[in-house]
Amino acid sequence: MALCLALSVAREVPQIVLRQRVGGEAIRKETVSGLLLSGRVVGVVGMGYIGQAVTRMFQGWLGCSVVAFDPYFPTDGERPWDEIAHRRVESLDELLDAADVVTVHVPLNAGTRDLIAAPQLKRMKITAILPNTARGGVVVNEDDLADEPPTLERYERLWQCPRLVGTPHIAAATDETQVATINVVTDKLYSFLMEERSGNTK
């Protein structure tokens, strides 16, 4: 989802689709000013499994270089990060200074709430893209579509921003993901029942 949102913003997909729906003059190339993400710097905030997977996507599909930040991820034996080309930075500010895309993959807790606020947004490059697929509270509420539903009345100023792409919490809303989730739960329940039956529960 992070890659999808970043590409949508970079290539102005929503604006182009809207212009086609409205109709009128043909869309000429000189009226579109999208960004090419190939070879850009991606800043990954959160070095867990999701951050690792997203890094591989940006690197494999777009050839991006990666800077990563996570104050809680161990520095000794950074497996599997030792197998992923990246530069680890010591501060969020250092990442924001370098990144063309800032993708956030951290849980929402006391340490990450409001991690990205107005000062951080101002520090980013003027052309930078921020696909926030983490919980809404990681980005300050008044600076982001953190509260649902993101109605026109509540977020009129944000929806007027031409480069905004917003969705509800739908990253896992695919048939395949739902089936996989059911299978995982079923397998865990089966394992638990088998252990209980054999008397191996603690």
Contact map, one row per residue, 1 for C-alpha under 8 A:
1111100000000000000000000000000000000000000000000000000000000000000000000000000000000000000000000000000000000000000000000000000000001000000000000000000000000000000000000010000000000000000000000000000000
1111110000000000000000000000000000000000000000000000010000000000000000000000000000000000000000000000001000000000000000000000000000111000000000000000000000000000000000000000000000000000000000000000000000
1111111000000000000000000000000000000000000000000000010011000000000000000000000000000000000000000000000000000000000000000000000000100000000000000000000000000000000000000000000000000000000000000000000000
1111111100000000000000000000000000000000000000000000000000000000000000000000000000000000000000000000000000000000000000000000000000000000000000000000000000000000000000000000000000000000000000000000000000
1111111110000000000000000000000000000000000000000000000000000000000000000000000000000000000000000000000000000000000000000000000000100000000000000000000000000000000010000000000000000000000000000000000000
0111111111000000000000000000000000000000000000000000000000000000000000000000000000000000000000000000100000000000000000000000000011100000000000000000000000000000000000000000000000000000000000000000000000
0011111111100000000000000000000000001000000000000000000000000000000000000000000000000000000000000000000000000000000000000000000000000000000000000000000000000000000000000000000000000000000000000000000000
0001111111111100000000000000000000000000000000000000000000000000000000000000000000000000000000000000000000000000000000000000000000000000000000000000000000000000000010000000000000000000000000000000000000
0000111111111100000000000000000000000000000000000000000000000000000000000000000000000000000000000000000000000000000000000000000010000000000000000000000000000000001110000000000000000000000000000000000000
0000011111111000000000000000000001111000000000000000000000000000000000000000000000000000000000000000000000000000000000000000000010000000000000000000000000000000000000000000000000000000000000000000000000
0000001111111000000000000000000011110000000000000000000000000000000000000000000000000000000000000000000000000000000000000000000000000000000000000000000000000000000000000000000000000000000000000000000000
0000000111111111000000000000000111000000000000000000000000000000000000000000000000000000000000000000000000000000000000000000000000000000000000000000000000000000001000000000000000000000000000000000000000
0000000111111111100000000000000000000000000000000000000000000000000000000000000000000000000000000000000000000000000000000000000000000000000000000000000000000000000000000000000000000000000000000000000000
0000000110011111110000000000000000000000000000000000000000000000000000000000000000000000000000000000000000000000000000000000000000000000000000000000000000000000000010000000000000000000000000000000000000
0000000000011111111000000000000000000000000000000000000000000000000000000000000000000000000000000000000000000000000000000000000000000000000000000000000000000000010000000000000000000000000000000000000000
0000000000011111111100000000000000000000000000000000000000000000000000000000000000000000000000000000000000000000000000000000000000000000000000000000000000000000000000000000000000000000000000000000000000
0000000000001111111110000000000000000000000000000000000000000000000000000000000000000000000000000000000000000000000000000000000000000000000000000000000000000000000000000000000000000000000000000000000000
0000000000000111111111000000000000000000000000000000000000000000000000000000000000000000000000000000000000000000000000000000000000000000000000000000000000000000000000000000000000000000000000000000000000
0000000000000011111111100010000000000000000000000000000000000000000000000000000000000000000000000000000000000000000000000000000000000000000000000000000000000000000000000000000000000000000000000000000000
0000000000000001111111110010000000000000000000000000000000000000000000000000000000000000000000000000000000000000000000000000000000000000000000000000000000000000000000000000000000000000000000000000000000
0000000000000000111111100000000000000000000000000000000000000000000000000000000000000000000000000000000000000000000000000000000000000000000000000000000000000000000000000000000000000000000000000000000000
0000000000000000011111110000000000000000000000000000000000000000000000000000000000000000000000000000000000000000000000000000000000000000000000000000000000000000000000000000000000000000000000000000000000
0000000000000000001111111100000000000000000000000000000000000000000000000000000000000000000000000000000000000000000000000000000000000000000000000000000000000000000000000000000000000000000000000000000000
0000000000000000000101111100000000000000000000000000000000000000000000000000000000000000000000000000000000000000000000000000000000000000000000000000000000000000000000000000000000000000000000000000000000
0000000000000000000000111110000000000000000000000000000000000000000000000000000000000000000000000000000000000000000000000000000000000000000000000000000000000000000000000000000000000000000000000000000000
0000000000000000000000111111000000000000000000000000000000000000000000000000000000000000000000000000000000000000000000000000000000000000000000000000000000000000000000000000000000000000000000000000000000
0000000000000000001100001111101000000000000000000000000000000000000000000000000000000000000000000000000000000000000000000000000000000000000000000000000000000000000000000000000000000000000000000000000000
0000000000000000000000000111111100000000000000000000000000000000000000000000000000000000000000000000000000000000000000000000000000000000000000000000000000000000000000000000000000000000000000000000000000
0000000000000000000000000011111100000000000000000000000000000000000000000000000000000000000000000000000000000000000000000000000000000000000000000000000000000000000000000000000000000000000000000000000000
0000000000000000000000000001111110000000000000000000000000000000000000000000000000000000000000000000000000000000000000000000000000000000000000000000000000000000000000000000000000000000000000000000000000
0000000000000000000000000011111110000000000000000000000000000000000000000000000000000000000000000000000000000000000000000000000000000000000000000000000000000000000000000000000000000000000000000000000000
0000000000010000000000000001111111000000000000000000000000000000000000000000000000000000000000000000000000000000000000000000000000000000000000000000000000000000000000000000000000000000000000000000000000
0000000000110000000000000000011111100000000000000000000000000000000000000000000000000000000000000000000000000000000000000000000000000000000000000000000000000000000000000000000000000000000000000000000000
0000000001110000000000000000000111110000000000000000000000000000000000000000000000000000000000000000000000000000000000000000000000000000000000000000000000000000000000000000000000000000000000000000000000
0000000001100000000000000000000011111000000000000000000000000000000000000000000000000000000000000000000000000000000000000000000000000000000000000000000000000000000000000000000000000000000000000000000000
0000000001100000000000000000000001111100000000000000000000000000000000000000000000000000000000000000000000000000000000000000000000000000000000000000000000000000000000000000000000000000000000000000000000
0000001001000000000000000000000000111111000000000000000000000101000000000000000000000000000000000000000000000000000000000000000000000000000000000000000000000000000000000000000000000000000000000000000000
0000000000000000000000000000000000011111000000000000000000000111000000000000000000000000000000000000000000000000000000000000000000000000000000000000000000000000000000000000000000000000000000000000000000
0000000000000000000000000000000000001111100000000000000000000111100000000000000000000000000000000000000000000000000000000000000000000000000000000000000000000000000000000000000000000000000000000000000000
0000000000000000000000000000000000001111110000000000000000000011100000000000000000000000000000000011100000000000000000000000000000000000000000000000000000000000000000000000000000000000000000000000000000
0000000000000000000000000000000000000011111000000000000000000001111000000000000000000000000000000111100000000000000000000000000000000000000000000000000000000000000000000000000000000000000000000000000000
0000000000000000000000000000000000000001111100000000000001000001111000000000000000000000000000000011111000000000000000000000000000000000000000000000000000000000000000000000000000000000000000000000000000
0000000000000000000000000000000000000000111110000000000000000000011110000000000000000000000000110111111000000000000000000000000000000000000000000000000000000000000000000000000000000000000000000000000000
0000000000000000000000000000000000000000011111100010001000000000011110000000000000000000000000000000011110000000000000000000000000000000000000000000000000000000000000000000000000000000000000000000000000
0000000000000000000000000000000000000000001111100010000000000000000111000000000000000000000100000000011111000000000000000000000000000000000000000000000000000000000000000000000000000000000000000000000000
0000000000000000000000000000000000000000000111110010000000000000000111000000000000000000000000000000000111000000000000000000000000000000000000000000000000000000000000000000000000000000000000000000000000
0000000000000000000000000000000000000000000111111111000000000000000111001000000000000000000000000000000010000000000000000000000000000000000000000000000000000000000000000000000000000000000000000000000000
0000000000000000000000000000000000000000000001111111000000000000000000001000000000000000000000000000000011000000000000000000000000000000000000000000000000000000000000000000000000000000000000000000000000
0000000000000000000000000000000000000000000000111111100000000000000000000000000000000000000000000000000000000000000000000000000000000000000000000000000000000000000000000000000000000000000000000000000000
0000000000000000000000000000000000000000000000111111110000000000000000000000000000000000000000000000000010000000000000000000000000000000000000000000000000000000000000000000000000000000000000000000000000
0000000000000000000000000000000000000000000111111111111000000000000000000000000000000000000000000000000110000000000000000000000000000000000000000000000000000000000000000000000000000000000000000000000000
0000000000000000000000000000000000000000000000111111111100000000000000000000000010000000000000000000000000000000000000000000000000000000000000000000000000000000000000000000000000000000000000000000000000
0000000000000000000000000000000000000000000000001111111110000000000000000000000000000000000000000000000000000000000000000000000000000000000000000000000000000000000000000000000000000000000000000000000000
0110000000000000000000000000000000000000000000000111111111000000000000000000000000000000000000000000000000000000000000000000000000000000000000000000000000000000000000000000000000000000000000000000000000
0000000000000000000000000000000000000000000100000011111111100000010000000000000000000000000000000000000000000000000000000000000000000000000000000000000000000000000000000000000000000000000000000000000000
0000000000000000000000000000000000000000000000000001111111110000000000000000000000010000000000000000000000000000000000000000000000000000000000000000000000000000000000000000000000000000000000000000000000
0010000000000000000000000000000000000000000000000000111111111100000000000000000000000000000000000000000000000000000000000000000000000000000000000000000000000000000000000000000000000000000000000000000000
0010000000000000000000000000000000000000010000000000011111111111000000000000000000000000000000000000000000000000000000000000000000000000000000000000000000000000000000000000000000000000000000000000000000
0000000000000000000000000000000000000000000000000000001111111111110000000000000000000000000000000000000000000000000000000000000000000000000000000000000000000000000000000000000000000000000000000000000000
0000000000000000000000000000000000000000000000000000000111111111000000000000000000000000000000000000000000000000000000000000000000000000000000000000000000000000000000000000000000000000000000000000000000
0000000000000000000000000000000000000000000000000000000011111110000000000000000000000000000000000000000000000000000000000000000000000000000000000000000000000000000000000000000000000000000000000000000000
0000000000000000000000000000000000001110000000000000000011111111000000000000000000000000000000000000000000000000000000000000000000000000000000000000000000000000000000000000000000000000000000000000000000
0000000000000000000000000000000000000111000000000000000001111111100000000000000000000000000000000000000000000000000000000000000000000000000000000000000000000000000000000000000000000000000000000000000000
0000000000000000000000000000000000001111110000000000000001110111110000000000000000000000000000000000000000000000000000000000000000000000000000000000000000000000000000000000000000000000000000000000000000
0000000000000000000000000000000000000011110000000000000000100011111000000000000000001100000000000000000000000000000000000000000000000000000000000000000000000000000000000000000000000000000000000000000000
0000000000000000000000000000000000000000111100000000001000100001111100000000000000001110000000000000000000000000000000000000000000000000000000000000000000000000000000000000000000000000000000000000000000
0000000000000000000000000000000000000000111100000000000000000000111110000000000000000111100000100110000000000000000000000000000000000000000000000000000000000000000000000000000000000000000000000000000000
0000000000000000000000000000000000000000001111100000000000000000011111000000000000000111100000100000000000000000000000000000000000000000000000000000000000000000000000000000000000000000000000000000000000
0000000000000000000000000000000000000000001111100000000000000000001111100000000000000001111100100000000000000000000000000000000000000000000000000000000000000000000000000000000000000000000000000000000000
0000000000000000000000000000000000000000000011100000000000000000000111111000000000000000000000000000000000000000000000000000000000000000000000000000000000000000000000000000000000000000000000000000000000
0000000000000000000000000000000000000000000000000000000000000000000011111000000000000000010000000000000000000000000000000000000000000000000000000000000000000000000000000000000000000000000000000000000000
0000000000000000000000000000000000000000000000000000000000000000000001111100000000000000000000000000000000000000000000000000000000000000000000000000000000000000000000000000000000000000000000000000000000
0000000000000000000000000000000000000000000000110000000000000000000001111110010000000000000000000000000000000000000000000000000000000000000000000000000000000000000000000000000000000000000000000000000000
0000000000000000000000000000000000000000000000000000000000000000000000011111110000000000000000000000000000000000000000000000000000000000000000000000000000000000000000000000000000000000000000000000000000
0000000000000000000000000000000000000000000000000000000000000000000000001111110000000000000000000000000000000000000000000000000000000000000000000000000000000000000000000000000000000000000000000000000000
0000000000000000000000000000000000000000000000000000000000000000000000000111110000000000000000000000000000000000000000000000000000000000000000000000000000000000000000000000000000000000000000000000000000
0000000000000000000000000000000000000000000000000000000000000000000000000111111001000000000000000000000000000000000000000000000000000000000000000000000000000000000000000000000000000000000000000000000000
0000000000000000000000000000000000000000000000000000000000000000000000001111111111000000000000000000000000000000000000000000000000000000000000000000000000000000000000000000000000000000000000000000000000
0000000000000000000000000000000000000000000000000000000000000000000000000000111111100000000000000000000000000000000000000000000000000000000000000000000000000000000000000000000000000000000000000000000000
0000000000000000000000000000000000000000000000000000000000000000000000000000011111110000000000000000000000000000000000000000000000000000000000000000000000000000000000000000000000000000000000000000000000
0000000000000000000000000000000000000000000000000001000000000000000000000000011111111100000000000000000000000000000000000000000000000000000000000000000000000000000000000000000000000000000000000000000000
0000000000000000000000000000000000000000000000000000000000000000000000000000111111111000000000000000000000000000000000000000000000000000000000000000000000000000000000000000000000000000000000000000000000
0000000000000000000000000000000000000000000000000000000000000000000000000000001111111000000000000000000000000000000000000000000000000000000000000000000000000000000000000000000000000000000000000000000000
0000000000000000000000000000000000000000000000000000000100000000000000000000000111111100000000000000000000000000000000000000000000000000000000000000000000000000000000000000000000000000000000000000000000
0000000000000000000000000000000000000000000000000000000000000000110000000000000011111110000000000000000000000000000000000000000000000000000000000000000000000000000000000000000000000000000000000000000000
0000000000000000000000000000000000000000000000000000000000000000111100000000000010011111000000000000000000000000000000000000000000000000000000000000000000000000000000000000000000000000000000000000000000
0000000000000000000000000000000000000000000000000000000000000000011100000000000000001111100000000000000000000000000000000000000000000000000000000000000000000000000000000000000000000000000000000000000000
0000000000000000000000000000000000000000000000000000000000000000001110000000000000000111110000000000000000000000000000000000000000000000000000000000000000000000000000000000000000000000000000000000000000
0000000000000000000000000000000000000000000000000000000000000000001110000000000000000011111101100000000000000000000000000000000000000000000000000000000000000000000000000000000000000000000000000000000000
0000000000000000000000000000000000000000000000000000000000000000000010100000000000000001111101000000000000000000000000000000000000000000000000000000000000000000000000000000000000000000000000000000000000
0000000000000000000000000000000000000000000000000000000000000000000010000000000000000000111111100000000000000000000000000000000000000000000000000000000000000000000000000000000000000000000000000000000000
0000000000000000000000000000000000000000000010000000000000000000000010000000000000000000111111110000000000000000000000000000000000000000000000000000000000000000000000000000000000000000000000000000000000
0000000000000000000000000000000000000000000000000000000000000000000000000000000000000000001111111000000000000000000000010010000000000000000000000000000000000000000000000000000000000000000000000000000000
0000000000000000000000000000000000000000000000000000000000000000000000000000000000000000111111111100000000000000000000000000000000000000000000000000000000000000000000000000000000000000000000000000000000
0000000000000000000000000000000000000000001000000000000000000000001110000000000000000000101111111110000000000000000000000000000000000000000000000000000000000000000000000000000000000000000000000000000000
0000000000000000000000000000000000000000001000000000000000000000000000000000000000000000000111111110010000000000000000010011100000000000000000000000000000000000000000000000000000000000000000000000000000
0000000000000000000000000000000000000000000000000000000000000000000000000000000000000000000011111110000000000000000000000011100000000000000000000000000000000000000000000000000000000000000000000000000000
0000000000000000000000000000000000000000101000000000000000000000001000000000000000000000000001111111000000000000000000000000000000000000000000000000000000000000000000000000000000000000000000000000000000
0000000000000000000000000000000000000001111000000000000000000000001000000000000000000000000000111111110000000000000000000001100100000000000000000000000000000000000000000000000000000000000000000000000000
0000000000000000000000000000000000000001111000000000000000000000000000000000000000000000000000000111110000000000000000000000101110000000000000000000000000000000000000000000000000000000000000000000000000
0000010000000000000000000000000000000001111000000000000000000000000000000000000000000000000000000011111000000000000000000000000111100000000000000000000000000000000000000000000000000000000000000000000000
0000000000000000000000000000000000000000011110000000000000000000000000000000000000000000000000010011111100000000000000000000000111100000000000000000000000000000000000000000000000000000000000000000000000
0100000000000000000000000000000000000000011110000000000000000000000000000000000000000000000000000000111110000000000000000000000001111000000000000000000000000000000000000000000000000000000000000000000000
0000000000000000000000000000000000000000000111000010000000000000000000000000000000000000000000000000011111000000000000000000000000111100000000000000000000000000000000000000000000000000000000000000000000
0000000000000000000000000000000000000000000111110110000000000000000000000000000000000000000000000000001111100000000000000000000000011100000000000000000000000000000000000000000000000000000000000000000000
0000000000000000000000000000000000000000000011010000000000000000000000000000000000000000000000000000000111110001000000000000000000000100010000000000000000000000000000000000000000000000000000000000000000
0000000000000000000000000000000000000000000000000000000000000000000000000000000000000000000000000000000011111001000000000000000000000110000000000000000000000000000000000000000000000000000000000000000000
0000000000000000000000000000000000000000000000000000000000000000000000000000000000000000000000000000000001111111100000000000000000000110110000000000000000000000000000000000000000000000000000000000000000
0000000000000000000000000000000000000000000000000000000000000000000000000000000000000000000000000000000000111111100000000000000000000000000000000000000000000000000000000000000000000000000000000000000000
0000000000000000000000000000000000000000000000000000000000000000000000000000000000000000000000000000000000011111100000000000000000000000000000000000000000000000000000000000000000000000000000000000000000
0000000000000000000000000000000000000000000000000000000000000000000000000000000000000000000000000000000000011111101000000000000000000000000000000000000000000000000000000000000000000000000000000000000000
0000000000000000000000000000000000000000000000000000000000000000000000000000000000000000000000000000000001111111111000000000000000000000010000000000000000000000000000000000000000000000000000000000000000
0000000000000000000000000000000000000000000000000000000000000000000000000000000000000000000000000000000000011111111000000000000000000000111100000000000000000000000000000000000000000000000000000000000000
0000000000000000000000000000000000000000000000000000000000000000000000000000000000000000000000000000000000000001111110000000000000000000111110000000000000000000000000000000000000000000000000000000000000
0000000000000000000000000000000000000000000000000000000000000000000000000000000000000000000000000000000000000011111110000000000000000000011100000000000000000000000000000000000000000000000000000000000000
0000000000000000000000000000000000000000000000000000000000000000000000000000000000000000000000000000000000000000011111111000000000000000011100000000000000000000000000000000000000000000000000000000000000
0000000000000000000000000000000000000000000000000000000000000000000000000000000000000000000000000000000000000000011111111000000000000000001100100000000000000000000000000000000000000000000000000000000000
0000000000000000000000000000000000000000000000000000000000000000000000000000000000000000000000000000000000000000000111111100000000000000000100100000000000000000000000000000000000000000000000000000000000
0000000000000000000000000000000000000000000000000000000000000000000000000000000000000000000000000000000000000000000111111110000000000000000000000000000000000000000000000000000000000000000000000000000000
0000000000000000000000000000000000000000000000000000000000000000000000000000000000000000000010010000000000000000000111111111000000000000000000000000000000000000000000000000000000000000000000000000000000
0000000000000000000000000000000000000000000000000000000000000000000000000000000000000000000000000000000000000000000111111111000000000000000000000000000000000000000000000000000000000000000000000000000000
0000000000000000000000000000000000000000000000000000000000000000000000000000000000000000000000000000000000000000000001111111100000000000000000000000000000000000000000000000000000000000000000000000000000
0000000000000000000000000000000000000000000000000000000000000000000000000000000000000000000010011000000000000000000000111111100000000000000000000000000000000000000000000000000000000000000000000000000000
0000000000000000000000000000000000000000000000000000000000000000000000000000000000000000000000011010000000000000000000011111110100000000000000000000000000000000000000000000000000000000000000000000000000
0000000000000000000000000000000000000000000000000000000000000000000000000000000000000000000000011011000000000000000000000111111100000000000000000000000000000000000000000000000000000000000000000000000000
0000000000000000000000000000000000000000000000000000000000000000000000000000000000000000000000000000000000000000000000000001111100000000000000000000000000000000000000000000000000000000000000000000000000
0000000000000000000000000000000000000000000000000000000000000000000000000000000000000000000000000001000000000000000000000000111110000000000000000000000000000000000000000000000000000000000000000000000000
0000000000000000000000000000000000000000000000000000000000000000000000000000000000000000000000000011110000000000000000000001111111000000000000000000000000000000000000000000000000000000000000000000000000
0000010011000000000000000000000000000000000000000000000000000000000000000000000000000000000000000001110000000000000000000000001111100000000000000000000000000000000000000000000000000000000000000000000000
0000010000000000000000000000000000000000000000000000000000000000000000000000000000000000000000000000111000000000000000000000000111110000000000000000000000000000000000000000000000000000000000000000000000
0110110000000000000000000000000000000000000000000000000000000000000000000000000000000000000000000000111100000000000000000000000011111000000000000000000000000000000000000000000000000000000000000000000000
0100000000000000000000000000000000000000000000000000000000000000000000000000000000000000000000000000001110000000000000000000000001111111001000000000000000000000000000000000000000000000000000000000000000
1100000000000000000000000000000000000000000000000000000000000000000000000000000000000000000000000000001110000000000000000000000000111110000000000000000000000000000000000010000000000000000000000000000000
0000000000000000000000000000000000000000000000000000000000000000000000000000000000000000000000000000000111110000000000000000000000011111010000000000000000000000000000000000000000000000000000000000000000
0000000000000000000000000000000000000000000000000000000000000000000000000000000000000000000000000000000000110000000000000000000000011111110000000100000000000000000000000000000000000000000000000000000000
0000000000000000000000000000000000000000000000000000000000000000000000000000000000000000000000000000000000000000000000000000000000010111111110011110000000000000000000000000000000000000000000000000000000
0000000000000000000000000000000000000000000000000000000000000000000000000000000000000000000000000000000000010000110000000000000000000011111110000100000000000000000000000000000000000000000000000000000000
0000000000000000000000000000000000000000000000000000000000000000000000000000000000000000000000000000000001010001111100000000000000000111111100000000000000000000000000000000000000000000000000000000000000
0000000000000000000000000000000000000000000000000000000000000000000000000000000000000000000000000000000000000000111110000000000000010001111110110100000000000000000000000000000000000000000000000000000000
0000000000000000000000000000000000000000000000000000000000000000000000000000000000000000000000000000000000000000111111000000000000000001111111110100000000000000000000000000000000000000000000000000000000
0000000000000000000000000000000000000000000000000000000000000000000000000000000000000000000000000000000000000000010000000000000000000001101111111110000000000000000000000000000000000000000000000000000000
0000000000000000000000000000000000000000000000000000000000000000000000000000000000000000000000000000000000000000000000000000000000000000000111111100000000000000000000000000000000000000000000000000000000
0000000000000000000000000000000000000000000000000000000000000000000000000000000000000000000000000000000000000000000011000000000000000000001111111000000000000000000000000000000000000000000000000000000000
0000000000000000000000000000000000000000000000000000000000000000000000000000000000000000000000000000000000000000000000000000000000000001001111111100000000000100000000000000000000000000000000000000000000
0000000000000000000000000000000000000000000000000000000000000000000000000000000000000000000000000000000000000000000000000000000000000001000011111111010000100000000001000000000000000000000000000000000000
0000000000000000000000000000000000000000000000000000000000000000000000000000000000000000000000000000000000000000000000000000000000000011101111011111000000000000000000000000000000000000000000000000000000
0000000000000000000000000000000000000000000000000000000000000000000000000000000000000000000000000000000000000000000000000000000000000001000010001111110000000000000000000000000000000000000000000000000000
0000000000000000000000000000000000000000000000000000000000000000000000000000000000000000000000000000000000000000000000000000000000000000000000001111111000000000000000010000000000000000000000000000000000
0000000000000000000000000000000000000000000000000000000000000000000000000000000000000000000000000000000000000000000000000000000000000000000000000011111000000000000000010000000000000000000000000000000000
0000000000000000000000000000000000000000000000000000000000000000000000000000000000000000000000000000000000000000000000000000000000000000000000001011111101100000000000010000000000000000000000000000000000
0000000000000000000000000000000000000000000000000000000000000000000000000000000000000000000000000000000000000000000000000000000000000000000000000001111111110000000000000000000000000000000000000000000000
0000000000000000000000000000000000000000000000000000000000000000000000000000000000000000000000000000000000000000000000000000000000000000000000000000011111110010000000000000000000000000000000000000000000
0000000000000000000000000000000000000000000000000000000000000000000000000000000000000000000000000000000000000000000000000000000000000000000000000000001111110000000000000000000000000000000000000000000000
0000000000000000000000000000000000000000000000000000000000000000000000000000000000000000000000000000000000000000000000000000000000000000000000000000011111110000000000000000000000000000000000000000000000
0000000000000000000000000000000000000000000000000000000000000000000000000000000000000000000000000000000000000000000000000000000000000000000000001000011111111110000000000000000000000000000000000000000000
0000000000000000000000000000000000000000000000000000000000000000000000000000000000000000000000000000000000000000000000000000000000000000000000000000001111111111000000000000000000000000000000000000000000
0000000000000000000000000000000000000000000000000000000000000000000000000000000000000000000000000000000000000000000000000000000000000000000000000000000000111111100000000000000000000000000000000000000000
0000000000000000000000000000000000000000000000000000000000000000000000000000000000000000000000000000000000000000000000000000000000000000000000010000000000111111100100000000000000000000000000000000000000
0000000000000000000000000000000000000000000000000000000000000000000000000000000000000000000000000000000000000000000000000000000000000000000000000000000100111111110100000000000000000000000000000000000000
0000000000000000000000000000000000000000000000000000000000000000000000000000000000000000000000000000000000000000000000000000000000000000000000000000000000011111110000000000000000000000000000000000000000
0000000000000000000000000000000000000000000000000000000000000000000000000000000000000000000000000000000000000000000000000000000000000000000000000000000000001111111100000000000000000000000000000000000000
0000000000000010000000000000000000000000000000000000000000000000000000000000000000000000000000000000000000000000000000000000000000000000000000000000000000000011111100000000000000000000000000000000000000
0000000010010000000000000000000000000000000000000000000000000000000000000000000000000000000000000000000000000000000000000000000000000000000000000000000000000000111110000000000000000000000000000000000000
0000000010000000000000000000000000000000000000000000000000000000000000000000000000000000000000000000000000000000000000000000000000000000000000000000000000000110111111000000000000000000000000000000000000
0000100110000100000000000000000000000000000000000000000000000000000000000000000000000000000000000000000000000000000000000000000000000000000000000000000000000000001111100000000000000000000000000000000000
0000000000000000000000000000000000000000000000000000000000000000000000000000000000000000000000000000000000000000000000000000000000000000000000001000000000000000000111110000000000000000000000000000000000
0000000000000000000000000000000000000000000000000000000000000000000000000000000000000000000000000000000000000000000000000000000000000000000000000000000000000000000011111100000000000000000000000000000000
0000000000000000000000000000000000000000000000000000000000000000000000000000000000000000000000000000000000000000000000000000000000000000000000000001110000000000000001111100000000000000000000000000000000
0000000000000000000000000000000000000000000000000000000000000000000000000000000000000000000000000000000000000000000000000000000000000000000000000000000000000000000000111110000000000000000000000000000000
0000000000000000000000000000000000000000000000000000000000000000000000000000000000000000000000000000000000000000000000000000000000000000000000000000000000000000000000111111100000000000000000000000000000
1000000000000000000000000000000000000000000000000000000000000000000000000000000000000000000000000000000000000000000000000000000000001000000000000000000000000000000000001111110000000000000000000000000000
0000000000000000000000000000000000000000000000000000000000000000000000000000000000000000000000000000000000000000000000000000000000000000000000000000000000000000000000000111110011000000000000000000000000
0000000000000000000000000000000000000000000000000000000000000000000000000000000000000000000000000000000000000000000000000000000000000000000000000000000000000000000000000111111011000000000000000000000000
0000000000000000000000000000000000000000000000000000000000000000000000000000000000000000000000000000000000000000000000000000000000000000000000000000000000000000000000000011111111000000000000000000000000
0000000000000000000000000000000000000000000000000000000000000000000000000000000000000000000000000000000000000000000000000000000000000000000000000000000000000000000000000000111111100000000000000000000000
0000000000000000000000000000000000000000000000000000000000000000000000000000000000000000000000000000000000000000000000000000000000000000000000000000000000000000000000000000011111110000000000000000000000
0000000000000000000000000000000000000000000000000000000000000000000000000000000000000000000000000000000000000000000000000000000000000000000000000000000000000000000000000001111111111000000000000000000000
0000000000000000000000000000000000000000000000000000000000000000000000000000000000000000000000000000000000000000000000000000000000000000000000000000000000000000000000000001111111111100000000000000000000
0000000000000000000000000000000000000000000000000000000000000000000000000000000000000000000000000000000000000000000000000000000000000000000000000000000000000000000000000000001111111110000000000000000000
0000000000000000000000000000000000000000000000000000000000000000000000000000000000000000000000000000000000000000000000000000000000000000000000000000000000000000000000000000000111111111000000000000000000
0000000000000000000000000000000000000000000000000000000000000000000000000000000000000000000000000000000000000000000000000000000000000000000000000000000000000000000000000000000011111111100000000000000000
0000000000000000000000000000000000000000000000000000000000000000000000000000000000000000000000000000000000000000000000000000000000000000000000000000000000000000000000000000000001111111110000000000000000
0000000000000000000000000000000000000000000000000000000000000000000000000000000000000000000000000000000000000000000000000000000000000000000000000000000000000000000000000000000000111111111000000000000000
0000000000000000000000000000000000000000000000000000000000000000000000000000000000000000000000000000000000000000000000000000000000000000000000000000000000000000000000000000000000011111111100000000000000
0000000000000000000000000000000000000000000000000000000000000000000000000000000000000000000000000000000000000000000000000000000000000000000000000000000000000000000000000000000000001111111110000000000000
0000000000000000000000000000000000000000000000000000000000000000000000000000000000000000000000000000000000000000000000000000000000000000000000000000000000000000000000000000000000000111111111000000000000
0000000000000000000000000000000000000000000000000000000000000000000000000000000000000000000000000000000000000000000000000000000000000000000000000000000000000000000000000000000000000011111111100000000000
0000000000000000000000000000000000000000000000000000000000000000000000000000000000000000000000000000000000000000000000000000000000000000000000000000000000000000000000000000000000000001111111110000000000
0000000000000000000000000000000000000000000000000000000000000000000000000000000000000000000000000000000000000000000000000000000000000000000000000000000000000000000000000000000000000000111111111000000000
0000000000000000000000000000000000000000000000000000000000000000000000000000000000000000000000000000000000000000000000000000000000000000000000000000000000000000000000000000000000000000011111111100000000
0000000000000000000000000000000000000000000000000000000000000000000000000000000000000000000000000000000000000000000000000000000000000000000000000000000000000000000000000000000000000000001111111110000000
0000000000000000000000000000000000000000000000000000000000000000000000000000000000000000000000000000000000000000000000000000000000000000000000000000000000000000000000000000000000000000000111111111000000
0000000000000000000000000000000000000000000000000000000000000000000000000000000000000000000000000000000000000000000000000000000000000000000000000000000000000000000000000000000000000000000011111111100000
0000000000000000000000000000000000000000000000000000000000000000000000000000000000000000000000000000000000000000000000000000000000000000000000000000000000000000000000000000000000000000000001111111110000
0000000000000000000000000000000000000000000000000000000000000000000000000000000000000000000000000000000000000000000000000000000000000000000000000000000000000000000000000000000000000000000000111111111110
0000000000000000000000000000000000000000000000000000000000000000000000000000000000000000000000000000000000000000000000000000000000000000000000000000000000000000000000000000000000000000000000011111111110
0000000000000000000000000000000000000000000000000000000000000000000000000000000000000000000000000000000000000000000000000000000000000000000000000000000000000000000000000000000000000000000000001111111100
0000000000000000000000000000000000000000000000000000000000000000000000000000000000000000000000000000000000000000000000000000000000000000000000000000000000000000000000000000000000000000000000000111111100
0000000000000000000000000000000000000000000000000000000000000000000000000000000000000000000000000000000000000000000000000000000000000000000000000000000000000000000000000000000000000000000000000011111110
0000000000000000000000000000000000000000000000000000000000000000000000000000000000000000000000000000000000000000000000000000000000000000000000000000000000000000000000000000000000000000000000000011111111
0000000000000000000000000000000000000000000000000000000000000000000000000000000000000000000000000000000000000000000000000000000000000000000000000000000000000000000000000000000000000000000000000011001111
0000000000000000000000000000000000000000000000000000000000000000000000000000000000000000000000000000000000000000000000000000000000000000000000000000000000000000000000000000000000000000000000000000000111
